[in-house]
Amino acid sequence: MVLQKEEIQLLQQDLHVSQGVSIESVRVSLLTDPDYCKDFLLKLTTLFRSPSLSVTASQFAKKYTYLVVLPALFSMSKWNKGLRSHIENCLLEAPPSTRQWAPRIQLIDETVNGPSGERHGWRDQVIQQIFAKNITILWKVLHDVSEISMNVLWENTAIYIFWLYEEKMKKVDPVIRQRAQADFQYLLEADGNLFATEENPLYKYYKPKLYCHEKGEWLRSRQTCCLHYQLKKLGKYCKTCPRKRKLN
């Protein structure tokens, strides 16, 4: 089974997935080697004008979540199609030497699968490919190499997932929205073994939104800081940053 043309276009335009187009890339599985990962982060540190590997690792984790986690969950919930998102199947666009890095992801095997019967078991397999066989593996290496907190990495992941289901999936038809909401709730309640973690790494960041009079909108404040404010060129406090809240 493959994605339809319009589905491919949507993933390309909205979520930076490159299909059928050759890109100068890095095999993500290589990043599981600590030495290779450190060299990669050092290149990004220069590119981002970051003061440390930990700041760089946090910014990279946000980009990687957007590229890998969101397309896979979006495809699962909207189209009932599972991308092959395990780490060995992912190619990441190589960072340039000078210009800003807006990376894309490419899957080596671009075929997809769907539920052949009962959806629950298939959904577990999709979630395991995304997290247990990709994200958790990479986050552990980023943590070991840069000393970035695992809490920061997982909240970076969580906030994008929350945005996907609370904002982007609002625009789909009611039947798909209902399925997406069920998937979202399941992600928040799923056992840690689907993520290869001791406990669900997402749920503790799912707190009620509070109304921000300054911004005129409902916001869910972060519990950890992603360290974006430390970037020399583009650094600023995120609008949900806990440090900004303390400063105020």
C-alpha angles and dihedrals in degrees: 000000000000136000118268119249093254091048091053091049092052093051091047095049101039106027105026097243112155115211125177091000123106115232132182097253152173122225103241091214088068089066089069087075105088095217093048091045092051092051090049092050091048089057090049091046089061092043094049093040086232123171096220146010091252092058090046093049091053093051091046091050091056092051092046093049090053092049100044112019100041099050091047095049092041091053091046096050101035103036104017088238125133119215116211094247103163113130096252090060097054128097117188121204107253116248116252122236098239119005128073115284116237099166131198129205127225128194117220092210104042096184118113135206135214139199110288092195128328107038099207096073092044091051090053090054092050092049092048091052091052098045116013092039098038125005099041091047093052096041091056091054092046089051093049094046101041103022090232111158116260086222090062092048093049094046089050086056095044098052092056092048090050090051092049095054100032099043116012096041090053088080097062126091119278097258093053091042090056091051091046091051090052090050091049093051090048091052090054093049101035120122118260093246090075087062096036088242133118091247139005104293096201107049099073091061094054100097128155117276117246126209113255110205092192092058097029093229144091112265137182107219117223119244093210132038118243089208093233090136089068094066109111098216108032101012118142138139115272112237090247095044115138090213091058090050090054092048090055 
